[in-house]
């Protein structure tokens, strides 16, 4: 559904989403990269397990929460990709245990 509008001349970065390598370009947000994936959902709700995906892209709605480099409930629309970053979709209630 989502695709890039241009091809960047910058070297691609590689991050992992749920253990799978994914290419991104410098300056993109994690949410933008997630929206290009086969499954755009970044989390499920704690009560009904309803899928949620990035929506507002400016940090207001909290639908883009995911686990980024081991930190749960990270707003992926506010985080710029880095080479080697690890992203995991967040299912259900956030665990308070490490």
N, C-alpha and C positions, 0 to 999 in steps of 0.2 A: 504494500500500500504506500509506503514512504520510500523515497529514493532521493539521492543527491541531485541537485540541479546543475552541478558543475563538477568537473574533475580537477582536483587540486594538484598543484605541482609539488606540494610538500610531501616528504616521505611518510608513508603510512605507519601508524602505530598499531600495536597488537595488544588487545586486552582479552580476558577470558570472561565469558558469560556462561554460568553454570558449567564450567570446565571446558567449554568449546572456544577455540581461538576465533576472534572477530577483528576485522580490520576497521580502523577509524582514522580520522585525520586530525591533526592538531587544532585545538580550538573548539571542537565539538563537545557537547555535553554528553554525559552517559545516557541520559534520557533520549536524546536524538538517535544515538546508536541503537538503543533498545527498540525504538519505534520501527527501525528497519528490519528487525528480526522476524522470523516466521511467526513467533508468538510475541506480541508486543507487551503483554501483561508483565508488570514488574512485581506484583504482589497479589495476595488474596486477602479479603477482609477477615478479621478474627472471628466474627460471629457466624456469617453465612458462607464463608469461603468463596465469595464472589470475586472474580478477577478484576483487577484495576490496572490501568495503564497511564502513562503520563498524559496530563490533560491541559493544565494551564501554562506549563513551561516557564513559570516565574516564581515558584515556591509558595504558592498560596493554598493549593488544594490538597497536597500530601498524597496524591494518587500515584506518584512516581517513586515511592519508597522502595528501597532494595538494600541488600547487604553489599557494601563496597569496602574491599580490603579488610573484611572482618568486622566492620562497624554496621550494625543493624539500623534500620529506619533512617537511612541516608536519603536525603532529597536529591535524586539523580539529575534533576533539571538544573541544579545549582553547582554540579561538580563537573569540571572539565576533565576529559580523558587524559590518562597518562599511560605511557608504555608499560606493559606488565601488570596493569590494574586487574584485580579480581572482582567480578560482580556476580552476585547470586540473587536469584529471585527470592522474595521473602513470602513464605506461606503461613497464613494464620497469624496468631498472636506472637509478638516478639518475645524471645526468650530472654530472661534477665540473668541467666546463668551463662558463664563463658563457654 
